[in-house]
Amino acid sequence: MNLLKKAFPLILILLFTAGTGAAQKDSITKVFIIRHAEKADDGSKDPPLSEAGKNRAAALAKTFSKTRIDGIYSTPYKTRETVSVLSAQTGVSVVNYNPMDTEAIWSLVRNQKGKNLLFAGHSNTVPLILNRLTQSEGYKDLPETKFDNIWILLLKGTELVDLIHLTY
C-alpha cells in the first residue's frame, strides 16, 4: 500500500501529461509549478539546499523522468539548485525569470503553446504565479515547512482547462 501511495503522484503526472493526439499536443500547454527544496540553516540570505533538499531535487528529477520538459525557469537562488538535476537529466537549460513580474510569466506561457514548462519559485512567489495563471486570488504564501507541492496547470490557449495539485 505504501508503494502505491508513493507512486500515485507519478502515475497522475504521467496520465495528465501523456499526449492523446497531435491536435491536443499542439494546443495544450502544461505548466508545472514547484517551490524550491529544503534549504540549509546556515544563517545566510540565500542558503544552499540541505541534504533533504538535495534528495528532494533528485526526487523531482525522478518524478519527471518520463515527462517531456521544454522549459525550466528559476530564480537565480536555491530554486536553481532544486532544478539542476532535472536540467541535467533533460538537457534543458535553466532560464532565470523574475517571479515578481507575473505579466512577463503570463506572456511567456501564452507564447509557448503546446509546451511543457516548469517554474521553480519561493513560498511567497509560487502563489503570485498561481494567482496570475489561474486568474484568481485564492493562493496565499506557502508554509515555510512545505516543499513537496507540484501544481500542474493545463491551458488551452489562455483558458485554464484543469489544475492538479500533487505532492512528491
N, C-alpha and C positions, 0 to 999 in steps of 0.2 A: 504493500500500500504506500509506504514512504517513497519508493522509487517512482510510482505513478504520480504522486504529489509533486515530486521534484521535476519530472518530465513534462507535466501538464503545461506549464508556460511555453516550453519549447514546441510542444505539439500545436498549441494555439497559434504561435507565431508562424509556424510552417503552414498551417491551414490558411491563415489570413493573408499570407504573403505569396502563396503559390498563384501563378497566373492561370487564368481559365480560358485564355484565348488572346489572339493578337490585338483585337479591338480593345479589350479590357486592359491589357498590359500597357497599351499606349495611352490610356486615359486616366488610370487610377494612379495617383501619387501617394506613396506611403511615407509618412513621416514618423520616425521613432524618436522619442524624446526621453532622455535619461538625466539623472543627476550624477555628478562625479561620485567616485567611490570613496570609501572611508579615508580620512586623512590622518596623518601622524600628528601627535600632540607635541610639537617641538617649539611652540611659542612664536613661530614666525607668522607673517601676514599670509603667506602662501605656502603652507607646509606640503611636503610631498605625500604620496599615498602611504598609508600604513601597510603592514603585512596583510591585514584583512582587505585593504583596498586593492593591493596588487592581486590578491586572489579573486576579488570581485571583477577586476579588469579582465582577468583570464576567463572568468565565468561569462562575462559579457561576450567575449570573442567566441566562446564555445556556443553560447546561445544563438548567435547569428552565423554560425559556421555554414549553414546551408541556405542562407538568405543572401540574395544579391544586394549589395550596398553600392550605390552610385556616388554618394557624397557623405563625407563625415565632417561635421562642423563643431568647433570647440573654441572656448575662450583660451587664451594663452596660459592658463593656470593649470591647476590639478585636473581639470577636465581633459586636457590634452594627454596627460599621463593615463587617465582612465581609458581613453580610446586608442592608445598607442598599440596595444596588442591586436585589436580589431583592424587597425590600419595596416599593420604588418601582415596580418593574415589575408586581407583582401587586396592589398596592393593599392588601396585608395588613400591618397594623401589627405592629411588633416588640414582643413582650411579654417583660419581664425575668423570669428564673427563677433559682432558687438551684441551681446544679449539684451542690452537696453534699447536697441534700435529695432523694435518689433515690426515696424513698417518695412525695413530692409529685409528682415527674415521672411515676412509675408511675400514680398516681391520675389525673393529668391525661390521660395517654394512654388509660387504661382508660375514662374518661368521655367520650371523643371518638371513639367507634366510627364507622368508615367515613370518617374524615377523613384528610387528608394533612398531617402535621406535620413541621416541620424544627426541629432543635435544633442550635445552634452552641455548641461548648464549647472547652475547652483541652486541652493534651496530657495533663494529669492528671485531667480530669473526663470527657472522652469515654469512657474505659474504665469509669468508675464507672456512667455511664448505660447503656452497652452491657451491662455485667455485670448490672445490675438488670433491664433489659428482656428480656434473654435468659435470666435466672435461672441465670447461670453465674459463674464467677470467672476465666474464661480470658483476659480482656483486661487488659493492663498498660499503663502510661504509654507514650504515643507518643514517638517520637524527636523531639527539638527541631527537626529539619530536615524533617519530613514535614507537609505542609499540604494534600495533594491527595486525601485519602481521603473517600469517601462510603459510609456504611453504610446500607442500606435494609432495614428490618425490616418484614415483613408479619405482622400479628397478626389472628387471628380470635378476637374476644373477648379472653381473656387468654392464648391459646395462640399461641406463635411458630410461624408456618406456614413462613416462609422468611427467610433472611438473605442479602443480596447485598452484597459488598464490591467497590467500584469506585474508580478514581482519575479525576480530571478535571484 
